[in-house]
Amino acid sequence: MVSLQEQLLKAGLVDTKKAKRVSHEKSRQKKVERQTGQQSIDEAREAALDAQRKHRDRVRELNAQQDTAAKQKAIMAQIVQMVQQSRQAKGAGEIAYNYTYGTKIERLFVSAAVRAQLVAGHLVIVRLGDVVELVPKVVADKIAERDPSSVVRVPKTSTVADEDDPYAEYAIPDDLMW
């Protein structure tokens, strides 16, 4: 194979004087490096090493993103499996049960028995995209460990009056205005 220097000489882009001068400078630089023990900085080599480092870092970052996506996908598959295995029937759907999801008030039609279990906290609402399912509280706690945003927490409303409340025996009139 013909060297680049010889190809440039044949093409007439470089004259022999300049080629000898470059080769002499190169040999002198190598001699100085051997005597002092210091290596000269090769900008092209440094640039290539820097490009390799950047490429390696980019590949690591992409692998980390793919791992995160794979873990998230596995978690969602676990949640879907738990919901499918333990979902409860919503009943005939004669009573509207309102709950808040995010900033919206959603409505779910359930039977009276299911509504009583929801109010008592035995059943919990789980949302997977647009699908709403009812699961037992134990399963909902396991789902909440994996993805808290998919479980709808309904605050318990207590109808039992406090024992220390002095006004517990007085009913609030319907026509009271503040």
C-alpha positions in Angstrom: 0.0 0.0 0.0 1.3 3.4 -0.9 1.6 5.9 1.9 -0.4 9.1 2.0 2.8 11.1 1.6 3.7 9.3 -1.6 0.1 9.7 -2.9 0.3 13.4 -2.3 3.7 13.6 -4.0 2.3 11.8 -7.1 -0.8 14.0 -7.2 1.5 17.1 -7.1 -0.2 18.5 -4.1 3.1 18.5 -2.0 6.6 19.0 -3.2 9.5 16.7 -2.1 11.1 19.5 -0.1 8.1 19.9 2.1 7.6 16.2 2.5 11.3 15.8 3.7 10.8 18.7 6.1 7.7 17.2 7.6 9.4 13.8 8.0 12.5 15.4 9.6 10.3 17.3 12.1 8.5 14.1 13.0 11.7 12.2 13.6 13.1 15.1 15.6 9.9 15.2 17.8 10.2 11.4 18.4 13.9 11.8 19.4 13.0 14.6 21.9 10.2 12.5 23.3 12.6 9.6 23.9 15.2 11.8 25.6 12.8 13.7 27.9 10.4 10.9 28.5 7.4 13.2 27.8 5.0 12.5 25.0 3.8 15.2 22.8 0.1 15.8 22.7 -1.6 14.4 19.6 -4.8 16.4 19.1 -6.3 14.0 16.6 -5.8 11.1 19.0 -7.2 13.1 21.9 -10.2 14.0 19.9 -10.8 10.4 18.9 -10.5 9.2 22.5 -12.9 12.0 23.6 -15.4 10.9 20.9 -15.1 7.3 22.1 -15.8 8.4 25.7 -18.8 10.5 24.7 -20.1 7.5 22.6 -19.6 5.2 25.6 -21.4 7.6 27.9 -24.3 7.9 25.5 -24.6 4.2 25.1 -24.7 3.8 28.9 -27.4 6.4 29.2 -29.5 4.8 26.5 -29.1 1.4 28.2 -30.1 2.9 31.5 -33.2 4.4 29.9 -34.1 1.0 28.3 -33.6 -0.7 31.7 -35.9 1.8 33.3 -38.5 1.3 30.6 -38.3 -2.5 30.9 -38.7 -2.3 34.7 -41.7 0.0 34.4 -43.3 -2.3 31.8 -42.7 -5.3 34.2 -44.3 -3.4 37.1 -47.4 -2.5 34.9 -47.7 -6.2 33.9 -47.6 -7.2 37.6 -50.3 -4.6 38.4 -52.5 -5.8 35.5 -52.1 -9.4 36.6 -53.0 -8.6 40.2 -56.1 -6.7 39.1 -57.3 -9.5 36.8 -56.8 -12.1 39.5 -58.6 -10.3 42.3 -61.1 -7.9 40.7 -64.6 -7.9 42.2 -67.9 -7.6 40.5 -69.4 -4.1 40.5 -72.9 -5.4 40.9 -76.1 -4.4 39.0 -75.1 -0.8 39.0 -78.1 1.0 40.4 -76.3 3.4 42.8 -73.9 6.1 41.6 -70.7 6.2 43.6 -68.7 9.4 43.2 -65.0 9.5 43.8 -62.2 11.9 43.0 -59.4 11.0 40.6 -56.8 13.6 40.3 -58.8 16.9 40.0 -61.9 15.3 38.5 -64.9 13.8 40.2 -65.7 10.5 38.5 -68.8 8.4 38.8 -69.1 4.6 39.1 -72.4 2.7 39.2 -72.4 -0.1 41.8 -74.8 -2.2 43.8 -75.7 -1.3 47.4 -73.6 -4.1 48.8 -70.5 -3.0 46.9 -71.1 0.6 47.8 -71.2 -0.4 51.5 -67.8 -2.3 51.1 -66.3 0.8 49.3 -67.4 3.1 52.1 -66.1 0.7 54.8 -62.8 0.5 53.0 -62.9 -3.2 52.2 -62.9 -2.6 48.5 -60.7 0.0 46.7 -60.9 1.5 43.2 -58.0 0.9 40.9 -57.6 2.7 37.5 -55.6 1.2 34.7 -55.8 3.8 31.9 -59.6 4.2 31.3 -60.6 0.9 33.0 -61.9 1.1 36.5 -61.8 -2.0 38.6 -62.6 -2.9 42.3 -60.1 -4.9 44.2 -59.7 -5.9 47.9 -57.8 -3.5 50.2 -54.9 -6.0 50.6 -54.3 -6.2 46.8 -54.7 -2.4 46.5 -52.0 -1.9 49.1 -49.6 -4.1 47.0 -50.5 -2.2 43.8 -49.9 1.1 45.6 -46.4 0.0 46.5 -45.7 -0.4 42.8 -47.7 2.5 41.4 -49.5 4.8 43.8 -51.1 6.8 41.0 -53.3 3.9 39.9 -55.0 3.4 43.2 -57.9 5.8 44.1 -57.9 6.4 47.8 -61.3 7.2 49.2 -61.2 9.0 52.5 -63.4 7.4 55.1 -66.3 9.6 56.2 -67.3 8.9 59.8 -70.9 9.3 60.6 -70.3 8.6 64.3 -70.2 11.7 66.4 -67.3 12.4 68.7 -67.8 11.6 72.3 -66.4 15.0 73.4 -68.6 17.0 71.1 -71.1 19.0 73.3 -73.3 19.8 70.3 -73.6 16.2 69.1 -77.2 15.8 70.2 -78.3 18.9 68.3 -79.3 18.4 64.6 -78.2 20.9 62.0 -81.3 22.6 60.5 -81.7 22.2 56.7 -82.4 25.9 56.2 -79.2 27.1 57.9 -77.4 29.8 56.0 -74.0 31.3 56.9 
